[in-house]
Amino acid sequence: MSNLFSFGLGVGTQNSKGEWLEVFFPQPALNPSAEVTAAITEALAYSGGNQAIDLDASKLDALATALDAAGAAEQATIARSLKDSERPLVAAVLAEDAAPSSVPEGYLKLHLISHRLVKPHGVVLDGLFGTLPNVAWTNQGAVDLAELPERQLQARLKGELLDVDCVDKFPKMTNYVVPAGVRIAHTARVRLGAYIGEGTTIMHEGFVNFNAGTEGPGMIEGRISAGVFVGKGSDLGGGCSTMGTLSGGGNIVISVGDECLLGANAGIGIPLGDRCTVEAGLYITAGTKVIVLDDTGAEVEKIKARDLAGKSDLLFRRNSITGAIECKTNKSAIALNEELHANN
């Protein structure tokens, strides 16, 4: 049997029907060794393919012993610690990087991204929306929406309040993993499956969707939509937006290069190269007509913004007199304040 693509031991929540609502993987593994693959295969009677295997004490004992013998001491320690769990346990075993077909598989892949083991677009997430259930995220954990009214009533009868923070398919990332060297002012605005690179600061109005994120360092005060990745040293100003593939971007992968600046309330529907600036309040879509200027300010040509996709050292601005959108060479790079971005 070839080596596994990924593996994780998880503890999660099920509804009254035994259906998974969410899973926490404390230490997901990417491309485990042949020895670890053999240990998992033997201890869990794993027969191949992508599987979510329910765990009990006997399986965990066998797995911990096998993992120790395979030199995977940290995974063995996790297996032993799970034995005392009062919650449902699962091993997600992925032979290949295929579309997730179960909640544990989907959550394992989201963990891989947020643990910085893979970058956005680094794993197949096709069909994830249909795989994950819509859940009420409460102060008592994940609750099945069909069971929420009864849970609310029971809480009230005990003199308690079941506080529903949100209703969504994706939980906030920081309830599952807090990457090293970051600052997140409003944790509810970063979903599990976000990749937050070291040195990133996300202010209160910043938002990062799943399968999106930052290389770091950088300052995020705007919206990073699903599928968008922001390069190192870039600054997304307050209220700015990036068009993701889930919000009208089609199949175009939107990205922001290194040392870019999106001004406050600006937006992009094209990928930017390095050292690009978009003026505050200016939203550029792929079909936006742009006047290209030379170094003297003279018009060179009129093109659609998509023809400038991925090019570096560009400044996009709106002519305050004519209203025309112009593009010229960006003569300045964005230098982030080192003291402001000291996250350690």
Backbone torsions as a table, in degrees:
resi	resn	phi	psi	omega
1	MET	NA	133.6	179.5
2	SER	-72.1	164.9	-179.1
3	ASN	-62.4	151.5	178.7
4	LEU	-72.5	156.0	171.8
5	PHE	-78.5	-45.9	-179.1
6	SER	-156.6	160.3	-178.0
7	PHE	-154.0	142.9	176.8
8	GLY	-154.7	141.8	172.6
9	LEU	-101.0	124.4	-172.3
10	GLY	-132.1	156.7	172.7
11	VAL	-124.2	134.6	-172.7
12	GLY	-147.7	-158.1	-176.1
13	THR	-128.5	135.4	174.1
14	GLN	-121.4	156.7	174.1
15	ASN	-84.1	-175.0	-176.7
16	SER	-66.7	-15.7	178.2
17	LYS	-91.0	-0.6	-178.0
18	GLY	82.0	16.6	178.8
19	GLU	-91.4	138.6	-177.7
20	TRP	-70.8	135.5	173.7
21	LEU	-103.9	-38.7	179.9
22	GLU	-163.1	161.3	179.3
23	VAL	-143.2	135.4	175.6
24	PHE	-104.7	121.6	178.1
25	PHE	-109.8	105.2	-175.7
26	PRO	-65.0	-30.5	-178.4
27	GLN	-148.7	78.2	178.9
28	PRO	-66.1	147.8	-178.3
29	ALA	-116.4	138.5	177.3
30	LEU	-114.0	130.4	179.3
31	ASN	50.2	57.7	177.5
32	PRO	-61.4	156.8	-175.0
33	SER	-67.8	169.3	177.8
34	ALA	-62.0	-36.6	179.4
35	GLU	-65.0	-42.8	178.7
36	VAL	-67.7	-39.8	177.4
37	THR	-59.8	-43.3	179.2
38	ALA	-65.4	-38.6	179.0
39	ALA	-63.8	-43.9	179.2
40	ILE	-64.4	-43.8	-178.6
41	THR	-58.9	-44.9	-177.8
42	GLU	-72.6	-48.1	-172.9
43	ALA	-70.2	-33.0	-176.2
44	LEU	-104.0	4.3	-176.0
45	ALA	52.6	42.9	-178.1
46	TYR	-73.1	129.6	-173.8
47	SER	-108.4	7.2	177.9
48	GLY	108.9	166.7	-179.8
49	GLY	80.5	-171.8	176.7
50	ASN	-96.0	121.0	-174.1
51	GLN	-136.9	150.8	168.3
52	ALA	-114.1	110.0	-172.0
53	ILE	-106.3	119.3	176.9
54	ASP	-64.1	143.3	-176.2
55	LEU	-115.6	146.0	171.1
56	ASP	-132.9	-179.1	-174.4
57	ALA	-60.9	-40.2	-178.1
58	SER	-67.3	-40.4	177.6
59	LYS	-65.4	-39.3	-179.8
60	LEU	-67.0	-38.2	176.4
61	ASP	-60.9	-49.1	-179.5
62	ALA	-62.8	-40.3	-178.6
63	LEU	-68.1	-42.6	179.8
64	ALA	-61.4	-42.4	179.0
65	THR	-63.9	-43.9	-178.8
66	ALA	-67.5	-38.8	179.9
67	LEU	-68.6	-38.0	175.1
68	ASP	-59.4	-44.9	-179.7
69	ALA	-65.2	-26.9	-179.9
70	ALA	-87.4	1.1	178.9
71	GLY	82.9	14.3	179.9
72	ALA	-103.4	69.4	-173.5
73	ALA	-63.3	-38.4	-177.8
74	GLU	-66.4	-42.8	177.6
75	GLN	-66.2	-36.1	177.7
76	ALA	-64.1	-39.4	177.8
77	THR	-63.0	-41.0	177.6
78	ILE	-63.3	-42.8	179.9
79	ALA	-59.0	-41.8	179.8
80	ARG	-68.8	-38.3	-178.4
81	SER	-67.6	-27.6	-178.8
82	LEU	-73.1	-16.5	-177.2
83	LYS	-60.8	-27.7	-177.6
84	ASP	-90.4	6.0	-176.0
85	SER	-69.2	141.8	172.2
86	GLU	-98.0	3.8	-178.6
87	ARG	-109.6	161.8	177.9
88	PRO	-62.4	143.3	-177.5
89	LEU	-120.5	149.6	-178.1
90	VAL	-150.7	148.6	169.1
91	ALA	-111.6	119.0	175.4
92	ALA	-94.3	117.7	-176.5
93	VAL	-119.6	115.2	-176.5
94	LEU	-113.5	114.5	177.6
95	ALA	-77.1	-29.8	-177.9
96	GLU	-144.9	163.5	178.4
97	ASP	-87.3	85.3	-179.0
98	ALA	-119.7	170.0	178.9
99	ALA	-57.5	131.2	-178.8
100	PRO	-63.6	135.2	-178.2
101	SER	-114.3	2.4	178.7
102	SER	-147.8	162.1	179.1
103	VAL	-61.3	-46.2	177.7
104	PRO	-58.7	-39.2	177.6
105	GLU	-62.2	-46.3	-179.4
106	GLY	-61.8	-44.4	-179.4
107	TYR	-67.3	-35.3	177.3
108	LEU	-61.0	-43.0	-178.9
109	LYS	-68.0	-38.1	176.0
110	LEU	-63.1	-39.0	176.8
111	HIS	-63.9	-39.8	179.6
112	LEU	-56.6	-39.7	-179.6
113	ILE	-71.3	-49.7	-176.4
114	SER	-68.5	-24.2	174.1
115	HIS	-82.8	4.4	179.2
116	ARG	64.1	26.2	175.9
117	LEU	-82.4	-27.8	172.6
118	VAL	-139.2	155.1	178.3
119	LYS	-93.8	165.7	175.3
120	PRO	-51.1	141.5	-174.5
121	HIS	72.0	7.6	-178.6
122	GLY	-87.5	-10.8	175.9
123	VAL	-135.5	156.6	179.3
124	VAL	-79.0	121.6	178.9
125	LEU	-120.7	18.1	-179.3
126	ASP	-56.6	132.2	176.7
127	GLY	78.3	9.0	-176.6
128	LEU	-62.1	-38.9	-179.3
129	PHE	-59.0	-40.4	-179.8
130	GLY	-74.9	-21.2	-178.7
131	THR	-82.7	-39.0	-177.1
132	LEU	-82.7	137.3	177.1
133	PRO	-80.3	153.6	171.6
134	ASN	-79.2	127.5	-168.4
135	VAL	-128.6	147.0	169.0
136	ALA	-86.7	117.7	179.5
137	TRP	-94.5	115.9	-170.9
138	THR	-125.0	175.6	175.2
139	ASN	-69.8	-6.0	174.4
140	GLN	-112.9	19.5	177.6
141	GLY	95.4	-164.3	-178.0
142	ALA	-76.2	135.9	179.9
143	VAL	-130.7	132.2	175.4
144	ASP	-60.6	134.3	-176.5
145	LEU	-61.2	-34.4	179.4
146	ALA	-68.2	-24.6	-178.2
147	GLU	-98.7	-3.3	-175.8
148	LEU	-62.5	-46.5	-179.2
149	PRO	-56.6	-42.0	179.5
150	GLU	-66.9	-40.3	178.7
151	ARG	-64.9	-38.3	177.9
152	GLN	-64.7	-42.3	179.4
153	LEU	-63.2	-46.2	-178.6
154	GLN	-62.5	-36.9	177.6
155	ALA	-64.3	-43.3	180.0
156	ARG	-63.5	-38.9	-179.4
157	LEU	-65.1	-23.2	177.4
158	LYS	-93.4	5.8	-177.3
159	GLY	75.0	21.7	-178.9
160	GLU	-111.7	171.1	176.1
161	LEU	-124.7	123.5	172.7
162	LEU	-86.8	102.0	-173.8
163	ASP	-86.7	114.8	179.4
164	VAL	-90.9	108.8	-179.2
165	ASP	-74.3	-41.1	179.4
166	CYS	-165.4	165.9	174.5
167	VAL	-122.1	112.5	-170.3
168	ASP	-161.7	164.9	174.8
169	LYS	-83.6	-22.1	-175.4
170	PHE	-118.2	132.0	175.4
171	PRO	-84.0	172.0	175.3
172	LYS	-76.0	144.3	-172.6
173	MET	-61.1	-40.7	-170.7
174	THR	-69.0	-11.5	172.4
175	ASN	-79.4	-5.7	-178.5
176	TYR	-122.9	-38.4	179.4
177	VAL	-156.5	138.3	173.1
178	VAL	-118.5	103.3	-178.3
179	PRO	-63.2	150.9	-179.6
180	ALA	-70.1	145.5	170.3
181	GLY	74.1	31.1	178.5
182	VAL	-126.3	160.7	170.4
183	ARG	-125.3	129.7	179.5
184	ILE	-130.5	109.2	-173.8
185	ALA	-71.9	-36.0	-177.5
186	HIS	-131.5	95.8	-169.8
187	THR	-64.5	-25.6	-179.3
188	ALA	-66.8	-12.7	-176.7
189	ARG	-95.6	10.9	175.6
190	VAL	-126.6	114.6	-175.9
191	ARG	-84.3	151.4	171.2
192	LEU	-57.8	136.3	-174.1
193	GLY	101.2	0.4	172.0
194	ALA	-84.2	145.6	176.0
195	TYR	-107.2	111.2	-177.9
196	ILE	-112.8	104.2	-176.5
197	GLY	-69.9	154.6	-178.4
198	GLU	-60.0	137.2	-178.6
199	GLY	91.5	2.5	179.9
200	THR	-83.6	135.2	171.7
201	THR	-115.4	124.8	178.0
202	ILE	-114.2	111.8	-178.3
203	MET	-80.6	177.0	-169.8
204	HIS	-54.5	-38.8	-178.3
205	GLU	-89.8	-1.8	177.0
206	GLY	-71.6	149.2	179.6
207	PHE	-142.1	136.2	176.1
208	VAL	-131.2	120.5	-179.1
209	ASN	-82.7	174.5	175.7
210	PHE	-70.0	156.3	179.8
211	ASN	56.9	35.9	-179.1
212	ALA	-150.5	170.2	176.3
213	GLY	158.8	-156.2	-172.3
214	THR	-135.2	145.8	173.2
215	GLU	-73.9	-38.1	-177.5
216	GLY	75.6	148.5	-1.9
217	PRO	-74.6	164.3	178.6
218	GLY	179.1	163.1	178.5
219	MET	-115.4	122.2	-176.8
220	ILE	-117.4	109.8	174.2
221	GLU	-120.6	10.3	179.2
222	GLY	-125.8	-161.1	-171.9
223	ARG	-105.5	125.0	172.1
224	ILE	-105.8	105.0	-174.8
225	SER	-78.2	168.3	-178.2
226	ALA	-54.7	131.6	177.0
227	GLY	90.2	-7.3	-175.6
228	VAL	-94.1	135.3	177.4
229	PHE	-124.1	134.2	-175.4
230	VAL	-109.6	128.5	-176.9
231	GLY	-73.6	173.7	-175.8
232	LYS	-70.3	144.5	176.3
233	GLY	76.4	11.5	-178.1
234	SER	-96.4	154.6	-174.8
235	ASP	-128.1	120.3	175.8
236	LEU	-104.3	110.1	-174.3
237	GLY	-69.4	165.9	-175.4
238	GLY	-54.6	127.2	175.6
239	GLY	77.2	4.7	-180.0
240	CYS	-77.8	167.0	-172.5
241	SER	-141.8	147.0	171.8
242	THR	-119.6	134.3	-176.3
243	MET	-82.2	116.0	179.7
244	GLY	-90.2	171.2	-179.9
245	THR	-70.2	-14.6	178.5
246	LEU	-91.3	-3.7	-174.8
247	SER	-129.3	40.7	174.5
248	GLY	101.7	0.6	-177.6
249	GLY	-80.0	-4.9	-180.0
250	GLY	61.5	-137.2	-179.3
251	ASN	-95.5	1.0	178.7
252	ILE	-73.4	126.2	178.4
253	VAL	-87.2	112.4	-179.0
254	ILE	-85.0	136.2	177.6
255	SER	-148.1	161.6	176.9
256	VAL	-122.5	126.9	-177.1
257	GLY	-74.6	-166.0	179.4
258	ASP	-77.3	145.6	171.5
259	GLU	56.2	42.8	177.0
260	CYS	-101.6	161.6	175.6
261	LEU	-133.7	120.8	168.4
262	LEU	-103.0	115.8	-177.4
263	GLY	-66.2	168.2	179.9
264	ALA	-56.0	132.3	178.1
265	ASN	63.5	17.0	174.0
266	ALA	-84.6	176.9	178.7
267	GLY	-164.2	155.2	179.2
268	ILE	-134.6	141.8	172.3
269	GLY	-121.1	16.7	174.5
270	ILE	-133.2	154.0	174.3
271	PRO	-72.5	143.7	177.3
272	LEU	-105.0	145.2	171.4
273	GLY	-79.0	-156.5	-179.8
274	ASP	-84.8	151.8	172.9
275	ARG	56.2	43.4	177.1
276	CYS	-103.9	150.9	177.9
277	THR	-129.4	134.4	173.1
278	VAL	-116.6	123.0	-175.7
279	GLU	-59.1	148.1	178.0
280	ALA	-53.7	134.5	176.0
281	GLY	82.1	-1.7	-176.9
282	LEU	-99.4	120.6	177.0
283	TYR	-107.1	121.8	-178.2
284	ILE	-109.1	119.7	173.1
285	THR	-104.2	171.1	-176.5
286	ALA	-60.2	-33.0	-177.2
287	GLY	-92.1	3.0	-179.7
288	THR	-62.0	130.7	176.6
289	LYS	-78.7	128.1	-175.1
290	VAL	-125.2	133.9	173.4
291	ILE	-92.6	119.4	-179.9
292	VAL	-89.1	128.2	-178.5
293	LEU	-109.1	149.5	173.0
294	ASP	-89.3	-174.1	-175.6
295	ASP	-64.7	-20.7	179.1
296	THR	-89.5	-5.2	-177.6
297	GLY	91.0	3.3	179.8
298	ALA	-82.9	147.6	-179.4
299	GLU	-71.7	132.0	178.6
300	VAL	-101.5	-47.6	179.6
301	GLU	-164.5	167.0	173.0
302	LYS	-114.7	125.3	-177.9
303	ILE	-139.0	172.0	172.4
304	LYS	-87.2	149.7	-175.6
305	ALA	-58.7	-30.4	-179.5
306	ARG	-59.3	-25.1	179.2
307	ASP	-73.1	-11.8	178.4
308	LEU	-105.3	4.9	-176.8
309	ALA	-58.2	130.5	175.5
310	GLY	79.9	-1.8	-179.3
311	LYS	-83.1	147.3	-174.8
312	SER	-97.1	165.3	173.0
313	ASP	59.5	47.2	179.4
314	LEU	-117.1	143.3	173.6
315	LEU	-117.0	119.2	176.9
316	PHE	-101.4	131.1	-179.3
317	ARG	-148.2	162.7	175.2
318	ARG	-108.1	128.0	177.2
319	ASN	-64.3	118.6	-174.2
320	SER	-70.2	-12.8	179.7
321	ILE	-97.7	-49.4	-177.0
322	THR	-92.0	-21.5	-176.0
323	GLY	83.1	-3.6	-179.7
324	ALA	-70.2	147.8	176.6
325	ILE	-90.7	126.5	-174.7
326	GLU	-120.0	156.2	177.2
327	CYS	-137.1	129.4	175.7
328	LYS	-140.2	170.7	-179.9
329	THR	-63.9	133.2	179.5
330	ASN	-83.4	114.8	-176.0
331	LYS	-85.9	-9.6	-176.8
332	SER	-125.1	145.2	175.4
333	ALA	-102.5	159.1	-178.7
334	ILE	-89.6	118.8	176.8
335	ALA	-105.8	113.6	-178.7
336	LEU	-74.1	145.7	177.8
337	ASN	-69.1	112.9	-174.8
338	GLU	-63.3	-37.5	179.7
339	GLU	-66.8	-39.2	-179.2
340	LEU	-64.6	-32.1	-174.5
341	HIS	-100.6	17.8	175.5
342	ALA	-81.2	104.1	-173.1
343	ASN	-98.0	-9.6	-176.7
344	ASN	-84.9	NA	NA
